[in-house]
């Protein structure tokens, strides 16, 4: 965590450098730390005891990759977030295992390039698909280049066992929150409970900020909390609907938060301060969710205008939902196969697919040339170069130059640290302990890409040595720098189509969702469930577009200029969606809009039309 002085200094730097120096903040995820410590180390111990060190290395690598995908949320969502990429990684490992020994260098490079094209396009679908695309390529590189004792197919069940072990730990280990306090808390739903409570706390924080300069940031935080809770509750299930009373109650509590968020957003749009007691009700509801208790008495806000009346009505509805707990609708719009295909084959998917395929294929070609030219000597780990390029090319890990700088710095530091550890630690016992310690540090290091790279570098080098290969710190540094150079070149190459296609696709999706939401509200439909679904979709797409625009703005000027102006578009769309929410609340109360609402809508439409003509003529607003 940087000090305030360091943060101010980073703001004075160019965006591409400031991003590389910035780090996320937050509490230590102790549960993930414990899972990381119990993942790779025990797997290695079991493999060494069975005399199958190479399979233990594969299992530990799979556990490490699963640990990188082990994010906060519910246990149910972790099945998809960890399991789907693990299955993809096993499939890639199978392809690499059979392609590597049977294909020549040219044919293997072509196969890996084609796999990179497909995986890159699929990554445009969403975060889970992106993680799956990454693991399928890493698995293919490992399968093609990692030397294993025994039949190659055995690496696939070993990989699945490693990821499955981490997933099992995620599902069965209770969290500290479920062990503290009320023994009635069911630890199976502690992730959902924390996510829903976070929504009510975000509503209270927004109400506190109404009429101040913090309201915009608090409204964005409310969107993030709603997205997180929606994802936590909408994880995969064997039955179509929630099957237990506790889960149905959480669904009802989430649904009850939607009108509260709507009313709070309308109050923020009006920019009039509200009584301090208005935020007390949502805070009590948040405490009730965390403690699995009834809502109890709630303070009623004043009912002097439509938004305050809507807030009062939403509080009463929430109190009923807490006691009754019968809601099931999460107001999620399921993606159709056609929309998934559009994401993969659209401009954003094509652009990322081309760059991922070129980076992965070029990395494999260079690695093959070095390997067959005996530059590696006794080291048989040419797979490091293309595998490193896979992580570097991922746009969701940050701007390109920031990824490259962090990866290079983290690898150098990690390799030097491991060289020191390798000189003093006993083998293999000390290396197994080092793997366990690094596994525990992965969730903490995830706050900064350079820190995560440092920890992962130490972990991977320790696994390589446990597998029987000599120390390879110098080779790891050289291959990482080569991968950085490849990704920098490919990332700046002009490719067919428009630059910043991913940003453009995200903004277009946000625009379409905003227009659908506005059309429904202006139709004065009484279908609130559909309205809340459309509102959630609009804010979610806006959040994704805003994140993509921010990443693009932090690129080097040669790349950042292609996304210039999209920040203005997202800002106007955000004001349009906020205004639409205010209109919906007012229509519920009065049945007609005020001149202020209609004038604001007209002004925002005109501003969007002006931006379309001035900045992005091809952008259809």
C-alpha positions as CSV (number, residue, x, y, z in Angstrom):
1,X,0.0,0.0,0.0
2,X,1.4,3.3,-1.0
3,X,1.5,6.4,1.3
4,X,-0.5,9.5,0.5
5,X,2.7,11.2,-0.7
6,X,3.4,8.3,-3.1
7,X,-0.1,8.4,-4.5
8,X,0.1,12.1,-5.1
9,X,3.4,11.6,-6.9
10,X,1.8,8.9,-9.1
11,X,-0.9,11.3,-10.1
12,X,1.8,13.8,-11.3
13,X,3.3,11.1,-13.5
14,X,2.2,10.2,-17.1
15,X,-0.8,7.9,-16.9
16,X,1.1,4.9,-18.3
17,X,3.7,5.2,-15.5
18,X,1.2,6.2,-12.8
19,X,-0.8,3.1,-13.4
20,X,2.3,0.9,-13.1
21,X,3.0,2.4,-9.6
22,X,-0.6,2.3,-8.3
23,X,-1.8,-0.6,-6.2
24,X,-5.2,-1.8,-4.9
25,X,-6.0,-1.4,-1.3
26,X,-8.2,-3.5,1.1
27,X,-8.1,-5.9,4.0
28,X,-5.9,-9.1,3.8
29,X,-8.0,-12.0,2.5
30,X,-7.1,-14.4,5.3
31,X,-9.3,-17.2,4.0
32,X,-7.6,-17.1,0.6
33,X,-4.2,-16.9,2.3
34,X,-5.0,-20.1,4.3
35,X,-6.2,-21.9,1.1
36,X,-3.1,-20.9,-0.8
37,X,-0.9,-22.2,2.0
38,X,-2.8,-25.6,1.9
39,X,-2.8,-25.9,-1.9
40,X,0.5,-26.5,-3.6
41,X,2.6,-27.6,-0.6
42,X,0.5,-30.6,0.5
43,X,0.2,-31.7,-3.2
44,X,4.0,-31.7,-3.6
45,X,4.4,-33.6,-0.3
46,X,2.0,-36.3,-1.5
47,X,3.7,-36.5,-4.9
48,X,7.2,-36.8,-3.5
49,X,6.1,-39.5,-1.1
50,X,4.6,-41.4,-4.1
51,X,7.8,-40.9,-6.1
52,X,6.0,-38.8,-8.8
53,X,7.6,-35.4,-8.4
54,X,6.8,-34.3,-12.0
55,X,3.1,-34.9,-11.5
56,X,3.2,-33.1,-8.2
57,X,4.7,-30.1,-10.0
58,X,1.8,-30.1,-12.6
59,X,-0.7,-30.4,-9.8
60,X,0.9,-27.5,-7.9
61,X,0.9,-25.3,-11.0
62,X,-2.8,-26.0,-11.4
63,X,-3.4,-25.1,-7.8
64,X,-1.5,-21.9,-8.3
65,X,-3.5,-20.9,-11.3
66,X,-6.7,-21.8,-9.4
67,X,-5.5,-19.6,-6.6
68,X,-5.1,-16.7,-8.9
69,X,-8.7,-17.1,-9.9
70,X,-9.8,-17.5,-6.3
71,X,-11.5,-14.2,-5.9
72,X,-13.9,-12.9,-3.1
73,X,-17.5,-14.0,-3.6
74,X,-19.7,-16.9,-2.9
75,X,-18.8,-20.6,-2.9
76,X,-21.2,-21.2,-5.7
77,X,-19.6,-18.7,-8.0
78,X,-16.1,-20.1,-7.2
79,X,-17.2,-23.3,-8.9
80,X,-17.5,-21.4,-12.2
81,X,-14.6,-19.0,-11.6
82,X,-12.1,-21.7,-10.7
83,X,-13.6,-24.8,-12.3
84,X,-14.2,-23.6,-15.9
85,X,-10.7,-22.2,-16.4
86,X,-9.3,-25.4,-14.8
87,X,-11.2,-27.6,-17.3
88,X,-10.0,-25.3,-20.1
89,X,-6.4,-25.6,-18.8
90,X,-6.7,-29.4,-18.7
91,X,-7.9,-29.4,-22.3
92,X,-5.0,-27.2,-23.4
93,X,-2.6,-29.5,-21.5
94,X,-4.0,-32.5,-23.4
95,X,-3.6,-30.8,-26.8
96,X,0.0,-29.7,-25.9
97,X,0.9,-33.2,-24.6
98,X,0.0,-34.9,-27.8
99,X,1.0,-32.1,-30.2
100,X,4.4,-31.4,-28.7
101,X,6.1,-34.7,-29.2
102,X,4.5,-35.5,-32.6
103,X,4.8,-32.2,-34.5
104,X,7.7,-30.4,-35.8
105,X,8.6,-26.9,-34.7
106,X,6.8,-25.2,-37.6
107,X,3.6,-27.3,-37.3
108,X,3.6,-26.9,-33.5
109,X,3.9,-23.2,-33.8
110,X,1.0,-23.0,-36.2
111,X,-1.2,-25.1,-33.9
112,X,-0.4,-22.9,-30.9
113,X,-1.0,-19.8,-33.0
114,X,-4.4,-21.0,-34.0
115,X,-5.2,-22.0,-30.5
116,X,-4.2,-18.4,-29.4
117,X,-6.6,-16.9,-32.0
118,X,-9.5,-18.9,-30.7
119,X,-8.7,-18.4,-27.0
120,X,-8.3,-14.7,-27.5
121,X,-11.6,-14.3,-29.2
122,X,-13.4,-16.3,-26.5
123,X,-11.8,-14.2,-23.9
124,X,-13.9,-11.2,-25.0
125,X,-17.1,-12.9,-23.6
126,X,-16.3,-12.1,-20.0
127,X,-14.0,-12.5,-17.0
128,X,-14.5,-16.3,-16.6
129,X,-14.0,-16.8,-20.4
130,X,-10.9,-14.7,-20.2
131,X,-9.5,-16.8,-17.4
132,X,-10.4,-19.9,-19.4
133,X,-8.7,-18.6,-22.5
134,X,-5.5,-17.9,-20.5
135,X,-5.4,-21.3,-18.9
136,X,-6.0,-23.2,-22.2
137,X,-2.9,-21.5,-23.7
138,X,-0.8,-21.9,-20.6
139,X,-1.8,-25.6,-20.4
140,X,-1.0,-26.1,-24.1
141,X,2.5,-24.5,-23.6
142,X,3.1,-26.7,-20.5
143,X,2.0,-29.8,-22.3
144,X,4.1,-29.2,-25.3
145,X,7.3,-28.2,-23.6
146,X,7.4,-29.5,-20.0
147,X,9.4,-32.8,-19.7
148,X,7.5,-35.4,-17.7
149,X,8.5,-38.8,-16.5
150,X,5.9,-41.4,-17.6
151,X,3.0,-41.2,-20.1
152,X,2.0,-37.7,-21.0
153,X,-1.7,-38.2,-20.5
154,X,-1.1,-38.6,-16.7
155,X,-0.5,-34.8,-16.5
156,X,-4.1,-34.1,-17.3
157,X,-5.7,-35.8,-14.2
158,X,-2.8,-34.3,-12.1
159,X,-3.7,-30.8,-13.4
160,X,-7.4,-31.4,-12.6
161,X,-6.5,-32.8,-9.2
162,X,-4.5,-29.7,-8.3
163,X,-7.2,-27.3,-9.3
164,X,-9.9,-29.5,-7.8
165,X,-8.0,-29.6,-4.5
166,X,-8.0,-25.8,-4.3
167,X,-11.7,-25.7,-5.3
168,X,-12.5,-28.2,-2.6
169,X,-10.7,-26.1,0.0
170,X,-12.8,-23.1,-1.2
171,X,-16.0,-25.1,-0.8
172,X,-15.4,-26.7,2.6
173,X,-13.3,-24.4,4.7
174,X,-15.3,-21.9,6.8
175,X,-14.3,-18.2,6.7
176,X,-13.4,-16.2,9.9
177,X,-16.7,-14.3,9.5
178,X,-18.7,-17.5,9.8
179,X,-16.8,-18.7,12.8
180,X,-17.1,-15.4,14.8
181,X,-20.3,-14.4,16.6
182,X,-23.6,-16.1,16.1
183,X,-23.2,-19.9,15.8
184,X,-26.4,-20.0,13.7
185,X,-24.6,-18.5,10.7
186,X,-24.4,-21.1,7.9
187,X,-20.9,-20.8,6.5
188,X,-22.1,-22.1,3.1
189,X,-23.6,-18.7,2.4
190,X,-21.2,-16.3,4.0
191,X,-20.0,-15.0,0.6
192,X,-23.6,-14.2,-0.4
193,X,-24.3,-12.7,3.0
194,X,-21.3,-10.4,2.9
195,X,-22.2,-9.4,-0.7
196,X,-25.8,-8.5,0.1
197,X,-24.8,-6.6,3.2
198,X,-22.3,-4.7,1.1
199,X,-25.2,-3.5,-1.1
200,X,-27.1,-2.0,1.9
201,X,-23.9,-0.4,3.2
202,X,-23.2,1.1,-0.3
203,X,-26.8,2.5,-0.3
204,X,-26.2,4.1,3.1
205,X,-22.8,5.6,1.9
206,X,-24.5,7.1,-1.1
207,X,-27.2,8.7,1.0
208,X,-24.5,10.2,3.3
209,X,-22.9,11.7,0.2
210,X,-26.1,13.1,-1.4
211,X,-25.5,16.8,-2.3
212,X,-21.7,16.5,-2.0
213,X,-18.8,16.0,-4.4
214,X,-18.5,12.3,-3.4
215,X,-21.9,11.3,-4.7
216,X,-20.7,10.2,-8.1
217,X,-18.0,7.9,-6.7
218,X,-20.5,6.5,-4.1
219,X,-23.0,5.8,-6.8
220,X,-20.3,3.9,-8.8
221,X,-19.4,2.0,-5.6
222,X,-23.1,1.0,-5.3
223,X,-23.0,-0.3,-8.8
224,X,-20.0,-2.4,-8.0
225,X,-21.6,-3.7,-4.8
226,X,-24.8,-4.7,-6.8
227,X,-22.8,-6.4,-9.5
228,X,-20.8,-8.3,-6.9
229,X,-24.0,-9.4,-5.0
230,X,-25.8,-10.3,-8.2
231,X,-22.8,-12.5,-9.3
232,X,-22.5,-14.1,-5.8
233,X,-26.2,-15.1,-5.8
234,X,-26.4,-16.2,-9.4
235,X,-23.7,-18.9,-9.4
236,X,-24.3,-22.3,-10.9
237,X,-26.8,-24.6,-9.2
238,X,-28.2,-28.1,-9.7
239,X,-31.7,-26.8,-9.3
240,X,-33.2,-23.9,-11.2
241,X,-34.1,-21.9,-8.1
242,X,-32.8,-21.5,-4.5
243,X,-33.5,-24.7,-2.7
244,X,-33.1,-23.7,1.0
245,X,-34.9,-21.2,3.1
246,X,-31.6,-19.4,4.0
247,X,-30.8,-19.0,0.4
248,X,-34.3,-17.8,-0.6
249,X,-34.1,-15.2,2.2
250,X,-30.8,-13.9,0.8
251,X,-32.3,-13.6,-2.6
252,X,-35.3,-11.7,-1.1
253,X,-32.9,-9.4,0.8
254,X,-31.0,-8.6,-2.4
255,X,-34.2,-7.9,-4.4
256,X,-35.3,-5.6,-1.6
257,X,-32.1,-3.6,-2.0
258,X,-32.9,-2.7,-5.6
259,X,-35.7,-0.1,-4.9
260,X,-33.5,1.3,-2.1
261,X,-30.6,1.8,-4.6
262,X,-33.0,3.3,-7.1
263,X,-34.3,5.8,-4.6
264,X,-30.8,6.7,-3.4
265,X,-29.7,7.3,-6.9
266,X,-32.7,9.6,-7.5
267,X,-31.8,11.5,-4.4
268,X,-28.2,11.9,-5.6
269,X,-29.4,13.1,-9.0
270,X,-31.6,15.8,-7.3
271,X,-28.4,17.0,-5.5
272,X,-30.3,17.9,-2.4
273,X,-29.0,16.9,1.0
274,X,-31.2,14.4,2.9
275,X,-31.7,14.0,6.7
276,X,-28.9,12.1,8.4
277,X,-31.4,9.4,9.7
278,X,-32.1,8.4,6.0
279,X,-28.9,6.3,5.9
280,X,-29.6,4.7,9.3
281,X,-32.2,2.3,7.9
282,X,-29.9,0.7,5.2
283,X,-27.1,0.4,7.8
284,X,-29.4,-1.5,10.2
285,X,-30.5,-3.7,7.3
286,X,-26.8,-4.4,6.5
287,X,-26.1,-5.4,10.1
288,X,-29.2,-7.6,10.0
289,X,-28.0,-9.4,6.9
290,X,-24.5,-10.0,8.3
291,X,-25.9,-11.4,11.6
292,X,-28.7,-13.3,10.0
293,X,-31.2,-11.4,12.2
294,X,-34.6,-9.9,11.7
295,X,-34.6,-6.3,10.5
296,X,-36.2,-4.9,13.6
297,X,-37.5,-1.3,13.8
298,X,-36.3,1.1,11.1
299,X,-36.2,4.9,11.2
300,X,-38.5,6.4,8.6
301,X,-37.1,9.3,6.6
302,X,-39.2,12.4,5.9
303,X,-41.6,12.1,2.9
304,X,-41.2,15.6,1.5
305,X,-40.4,14.7,-2.1
306,X,-40.9,11.7,-4.5
307,X,-37.4,10.3,-3.9
308,X,-37.7,10.4,-0.1
309,X,-41.1,8.8,-0.3
310,X,-39.7,6.1,-2.6
311,X,-36.9,5.5,0.0
312,X,-39.4,5.2,2.8
313,X,-41.5,2.7,0.8
314,X,-38.4,0.7,-0.1
315,X,-37.4,0.5,3.5
316,X,-40.8,-0.8,4.5
317,X,-40.7,-3.3,1.6
318,X,-37.2,-4.4,2.8
319,X,-38.4,-5.0,6.3
320,X,-41.1,-7.2,5.0
321,X,-38.7,-9.1,2.8
322,X,-36.4,-9.7,5.7
323,X,-39.2,-11.3,7.7
324,X,-40.8,-13.2,4.8
325,X,-37.9,-14.1,2.6
326,X,-39.8,-15.3,-0.4
327,X,-38.1,-13.4,-3.3
328,X,-36.2,-15.4,-6.0
329,X,-35.8,-13.0,-8.9
330,X,-32.2,-11.8,-9.2
331,X,-33.0,-9.5,-12.2
332,X,-30.2,-11.0,-14.3
333,X,-30.3,-10.9,-18.1
334,X,-29.0,-14.2,-19.4
335,X,-26.7,-14.0,-22.4
336,X,-28.1,-15.7,-25.4
337,X,-25.8,-17.9,-27.6
338,X,-26.2,-15.2,-30.3
339,X,-24.8,-12.5,-28.0
340,X,-21.9,-14.7,-27.0
341,X,-21.1,-15.4,-30.7
342,X,-21.2,-11.6,-31.4
343,X,-18.7,-11.0,-28.6
344,X,-16.4,-13.6,-29.9
345,X,-16.7,-12.7,-33.6
346,X,-17.2,-9.0,-33.1
347,X,-14.5,-6.3,-33.5
348,X,-13.3,-6.6,-29.8
349,X,-13.0,-10.4,-30.0
350,X,-11.3,-10.3,-33.4
351,X,-8.8,-7.7,-32.2
352,X,-7.9,-9.5,-29.0
353,X,-7.8,-12.8,-30.8
354,X,-5.4,-11.6,-33.4
355,X,-3.0,-10.1,-30.8
356,X,-3.2,-13.1,-28.5
357,X,-2.6,-15.5,-31.4
358,X,0.3,-13.4,-32.7
359,X,1.9,-13.0,-29.3
360,X,1.5,-16.7,-28.3
361,X,2.6,-17.9,-31.7
362,X,5.6,-15.6,-31.9
363,X,6.6,-16.6,-28.4
364,X,6.4,-20.3,-29.3
365,X,8.3,-19.7,-32.5
366,X,11.2,-17.8,-30.8
367,X,11.2,-20.4,-27.9
368,X,11.4,-23.3,-30.4
369,X,14.2,-21.6,-32.3
370,X,16.2,-21.1,-29.1
371,X,15.4,-24.6,-27.8
372,X,16.4,-26.4,-31.0
373,X,19.4,-24.2,-31.3
374,X,20.6,-25.4,-27.9
375,X,20.6,-22.0,-26.4
376,X,18.9,-23.5,-23.3
377,X,21.6,-26.0,-22.6
378,X,20.3,-28.6,-20.2
379,X,17.1,-26.7,-19.4
380,X,14.0,-28.0,-21.2
381,X,11.6,-25.2,-20.3
382,X,11.0,-23.4,-23.5
383,X,7.3,-23.2,-22.6
384,X,8.0,-20.3,-20.3
385,X,8.3,-17.8,-23.1
386,X,4.9,-18.3,-24.8
387,X,3.2,-18.8,-21.3
388,X,4.6,-15.5,-20.2
389,X,3.4,-13.8,-23.4
390,X,-0.2,-15.1,-22.6
391,X,-0.3,-13.1,-19.3
392,X,1.3,-10.0,-20.8
393,X,-1.2,-9.8,-23.7
394,X,-4.3,-9.8,-21.4
395,X,-5.9,-6.3,-21.5
396,X,-7.9,-6.9,-18.3
397,X,-4.7,-7.0,-16.3
398,X,-4.0,-3.3,-17.1
399,X,-2.5,-1.2,-19.8
400,X,0.1,-2.8,-22.0
401,X,3.1,-0.8,-20.9
402,X,2.1,-1.2,-17.3
403,X,1.9,-4.9,-17.6
404,X,5.3,-5.1,-19.3
405,X,7.0,-2.9,-16.7
406,X,5.5,-4.8,-13.8
407,X,6.2,-8.2,-15.3
408,X,9.8,-7.4,-16.0
409,X,10.4,-5.8,-12.6
410,X,8.6,-8.6,-10.8
411,X,10.5,-11.4,-12.7
412,X,13.9,-9.9,-12.0
413,X,13.1,-9.4,-8.3
414,X,11.6,-12.9,-8.0
415,X,14.5,-14.6,-9.8
416,X,17.0,-12.9,-7.6
417,X,15.1,-13.8,-4.5
418,X,14.8,-17.4,-5.5
419,X,18.5,-17.6,-6.3
420,X,19.2,-16.5,-2.7
421,X,16.6,-19.0,-1.3
422,X,18.0,-21.9,-3.4
423,X,21.5,-21.3,-2.0
424,X,20.4,-21.8,1.6
425,X,17.3,-24.0,1.6
426,X,17.5,-27.8,2.0
427,X,16.1,-29.8,-0.9
428,X,13.4,-30.7,-1.4
429,X,11.9,-29.9,2.1
430,X,12.9,-26.2,2.0
431,X,11.5,-25.8,-1.5
432,X,8.2,-27.4,-0.5
433,X,7.9,-24.9,2.3
434,X,8.8,-22.1,-0.1
435,X,6.0,-23.2,-2.4
436,X,3.5,-23.2,0.5
437,X,4.6,-19.7,1.6
438,X,4.3,-18.4,-1.9
439,X,0.9,-20.0,-2.4
440,X,-0.2,-18.1,0.8
441,X,1.2,-14.8,-0.6
442,X,-0.5,-15.0,-4.0
443,X,-3.9,-13.6,-2.8
444,X,-2.2,-10.7,-1.1
445,X,0.2,-10.0,-4.0
446,X,-2.7,-9.9,-6.4
447,X,-3.1,-6.2,-5.4
448,X,-0.3,-5.3,-7.8
449,X,0.9,-7.1,-10.9
450,X,4.6,-6.7,-10.1
451,X,4.1,-8.1,-6.6
452,X,2.1,-11.0,-8.0
453,X,4.7,-11.7,-10.7
454,X,7.5,-11.7,-8.0
455,X,5.6,-14.3,-5.9
456,X,4.7,-16.5,-8.9
457,X,8.3,-16.4,-10.2
458,X,9.6,-17.7,-6.9
459,X,6.9,-20.3,-6.8
460,X,7.5,-21.6,-10.3
461,X,11.3,-21.7,-10.0
462,X,10.9,-23.7,-6.8
463,X,8.6,-26.1,-8.6
464,X,11.0,-26.5,-11.4
465,X,13.8,-27.4,-9.0
466,X,11.5,-29.8,-7.1
467,X,10.9,-31.5,-10.5
468,X,14.5,-32.2,-10.9
469,X,15.8,-29.4,-13.1
470,X,18.7,-27.1,-12.0
471,X,18.2,-23.5,-11.0
472,X,17.0,-21.4,-13.9
473,X,16.8,-17.8,-12.6
474,X,18.9,-16.3,-15.4
475,X,16.9,-18.1,-18.1
476,X,13.6,-17.0,-16.5
477,X,14.7,-13.3,-16.6
478,X,15.9,-13.6,-20.3
479,X,12.7,-15.3,-21.4
480,X,10.5,-12.8,-19.7
481,X,12.3,-9.8,-21.3
482,X,12.0,-11.5,-24.7
483,X,8.2,-12.0,-24.0
484,X,7.9,-8.3,-23.0
485,X,9.6,-7.2,-26.2
486,X,7.3,-9.5,-28.3
487,X,4.1,-8.2,-26.7
488,X,5.2,-4.6,-26.9
489,X,5.8,-5.0,-30.7
490,X,2.7,-6.9,-31.4
491,X,0.6,-4.6,-29.2
492,X,1.6,-1.6,-31.3
493,X,1.3,-3.3,-34.7
494,X,-1.5,-2.0,-36.9
495,X,-4.0,-4.8,-37.5
496,X,-7.0,-5.0,-39.8
497,X,-10.0,-3.1,-38.4
498,X,-10.2,-0.2,-36.0
499,X,-7.9,0.3,-33.0
500,X,-9.4,0.2,-29.5
501,X,-12.1,-2.1,-30.8
502,X,-12.6,-3.6,-27.3
503,X,-13.2,-0.1,-25.9
504,X,-15.6,0.7,-28.7
505,X,-17.5,-2.5,-28.2
506,X,-17.9,-1.9,-24.5
507,X,-19.2,1.6,-25.0
508,X,-21.6,0.5,-27.7
509,X,-23.0,-2.2,-25.3
510,X,-23.4,0.4,-22.6
511,X,-25.2,2.7,-25.0
512,X,-27.6,-0.1,-26.1
513,X,-28.4,-1.0,-22.5
514,X,-28.9,2.7,-21.6
515,X,-31.3,3.2,-24.5
516,X,-33.3,0.0,-23.6
517,X,-33.6,1.2,-20.0
518,X,-34.7,4.7,-21.0
519,X,-37.3,3.4,-23.5
520,X,-38.9,1.1,-20.9
521,X,-39.1,3.9,-18.3
522,X,-40.6,6.4,-20.8
523,X,-43.2,3.8,-21.9
524,X,-44.5,4.1,-18.3
525,X,-44.8,0.4,-18.0
526,X,-45.9,-0.9,-14.6
527,X,-43.5,-3.9,-14.9
528,X,-41.0,-3.0,-12.2
529,X,-39.2,-6.3,-12.4
530,X,-38.2,-5.7,-16.0
531,X,-37.2,-2.1,-15.2
532,X,-34.9,-3.3,-12.4
533,X,-33.4,-5.9,-14.8
534,X,-32.8,-3.3,-17.4
535,X,-31.4,-0.8,-14.9
536,X,-28.9,-3.5,-13.6
537,X,-27.9,-4.3,-17.1
538,X,-27.4,-0.6,-18.0
539,X,-25.2,0.1,-14.9
540,X,-23.2,-3.1,-15.3
541,X,-22.4,-2.3,-18.9
542,X,-21.5,1.2,-18.0
543,X,-19.1,0.0,-15.3
544,X,-17.4,-2.4,-17.8
545,X,-17.1,0.4,-20.4
546,X,-15.7,2.8,-17.8
547,X,-13.1,0.3,-16.8
548,X,-12.1,-0.4,-20.4
549,X,-11.8,3.4,-21.2
550,X,-9.7,4.0,-18.1
551,X,-7.3,1.2,-19.0
552,X,-7.0,2.5,-22.6
553,X,-6.4,6.0,-21.3
554,X,-3.4,4.8,-19.4
555,X,-1.7,3.3,-22.4
556,X,1.3,5.0,-24.2
557,X,0.2,8.0,-26.2
558,X,0.5,6.0,-29.5
559,X,-2.3,3.7,-28.3
560,X,-4.2,6.0,-26.0
561,X,-5.1,8.4,-28.8
562,X,-7.3,5.7,-30.4
563,X,-9.7,5.8,-27.4
564,X,-9.7,9.6,-26.9
565,X,-13.2,10.9,-26.4
566,X,-14.8,7.7,-25.2
567,X,-14.5,8.9,-21.6
568,X,-16.8,11.8,-22.5
569,X,-19.3,9.3,-24.0
570,X,-19.3,7.1,-21.0
571,X,-19.7,10.1,-18.7
572,X,-22.8,11.3,-20.6
573,X,-24.2,7.8,-20.7
574,X,-23.8,7.6,-17.0
575,X,-25.6,10.9,-16.4
576,X,-28.4,9.6,-18.8
577,X,-28.9,6.4,-16.9
578,X,-28.9,8.3,-13.6
579,X,-31.5,10.7,-15.0
580,X,-33.6,7.8,-16.3
581,X,-33.6,6.3,-12.7
582,X,-34.7,9.7,-11.3
583,X,-37.5,9.7,-14.0
584,X,-38.6,6.2,-13.0
585,X,-38.9,7.2,-9.3
586,X,-40.8,10.4,-10.1
587,X,-43.2,8.6,-12.5
588,X,-44.0,6.1,-9.8
589,X,-44.9,8.9,-7.4
590,X,-46.5,11.5,-9.7
591,X,-47.4,9.7,-12.9
592,X,-45.7,12.4,-15.1
593,X,-42.3,14.0,-15.5
594,X,-41.4,17.5,-14.4
595,X,-39.9,20.1,-16.8
596,X,-36.5,19.5,-15.1
597,X,-36.6,15.8,-16.0
598,X,-37.6,16.3,-19.6
599,X,-35.1,19.2,-20.1
600,X,-32.3,17.1,-18.7
601,X,-33.1,14.2,-20.9
602,X,-33.2,16.4,-24.0
603,X,-29.9,18.0,-23.1
604,X,-28.2,14.6,-22.6
605,X,-29.6,13.3,-25.9
606,X,-28.3,16.4,-27.7
607,X,-24.9,16.0,-26.0
608,X,-24.7,12.4,-27.2
609,X,-25.6,13.4,-30.7
610,X,-22.9,16.1,-30.7
611,X,-20.3,13.6,-29.5
612,X,-21.3,11.1,-32.2
613,X,-20.8,13.7,-34.9
614,X,-17.7,15.3,-33.4
615,X,-15.7,12.4,-31.9
616,X,-16.7,9.0,-33.3
617,X,-18.7,9.2,-36.5
618,X,-18.8,5.4,-36.8
619,X,-20.2,5.1,-33.2
620,X,-24.0,4.5,-33.4
621,X,-25.6,6.4,-30.5
